[in-house]
Amino acid sequence: GAMVSVKPPRGGGGDGAKTFGEIPKSSWLGGVLHAHMMDDRSTLEQTISLFQPWTWGRCTDDKGEGEEWSRGFLQEIDEN
């Protein structure tokens, strides 16, 4: 399956930063790291989001989006 590389924080070595290892993307931590790496918001926007938990997990502003519980596993994410 797909793997997620574990690297230092952004700005801590650039794109050529040393990889500490890899974990399966389908694991909880792998999903969290993958989502974090795909988040292209500024540091300020990410920090503000910490204080707005009602927005966590949302992809759009559509009514009801993000209100459905999963069955406890991650679906494979299409990376197109």
C-alpha positions in Angstrom: 0.0 0.0 0.0 0.9 3.7 -0.1 3.4 5.0 2.4 3.9 8.4 4.0 7.5 9.7 4.6 8.3 11.0 8.1 10.4 14.2 7.7 11.4 17.2 9.8 9.0 20.1 10.0 8.5 22.4 6.9 11.3 24.9 6.7 13.6 22.5 8.6 15.6 21.4 5.6 13.5 22.1 2.6 12.4 19.5 0.0 15.7 17.7 0.3 15.2 17.0 4.0 16.3 13.6 5.3 13.5 11.1 5.7 13.4 9.4 9.1 11.2 6.6 7.9 7.9 5.6 6.3 4.6 4.5 7.7 1.5 3.1 6.0 -0.9 5.9 4.8 -3.8 3.7 5.8 -2.8 3.9 9.5 -4.2 6.6 11.7 -0.9 8.4 12.0 -0.2 8.0 8.3 -3.5 9.6 7.4 -2.9 12.5 9.8 0.6 13.1 8.3 -0.6 12.8 4.8 -3.4 15.3 5.4 -0.9 17.7 7.1 1.5 17.4 4.1 -1.4 18.1 1.7 -2.5 21.2 3.7 -1.1 24.2 1.8 -2.5 26.9 4.1 -0.2 29.4 5.6 1.1 28.8 9.2 -1.2 31.6 10.4 -4.3 29.9 8.8 -3.3 26.6 10.3 -2.8 28.2 13.8 -6.2 29.9 13.6 -7.8 26.6 12.7 -6.6 25.1 16.0 -9.1 27.3 17.7 -12.0 26.4 15.3 -12.5 22.7 15.9 -15.9 22.8 14.2 -14.1 23.2 10.9 -11.8 20.2 11.3 -12.2 17.6 8.6 -14.1 19.8 6.3 -13.2 20.1 2.6 -15.9 22.5 1.5 -18.4 24.9 3.0 -21.4 22.9 1.8 -24.1 22.5 4.4 -23.7 19.2 6.2 -20.2 18.5 4.9 -18.0 16.8 7.5 -20.9 15.7 9.7 -20.9 12.0 8.7 -18.9 9.5 10.9 -16.7 7.0 9.2 -16.7 3.3 10.1 -13.2 3.5 11.8 -10.9 3.0 8.8 -9.4 5.2 6.1 -10.4 4.9 2.5 -7.6 5.0 0.0 -7.2 8.5 -1.2 -6.9 9.0 -5.0 -3.9 11.2 -5.5 -4.8 12.6 -9.0 
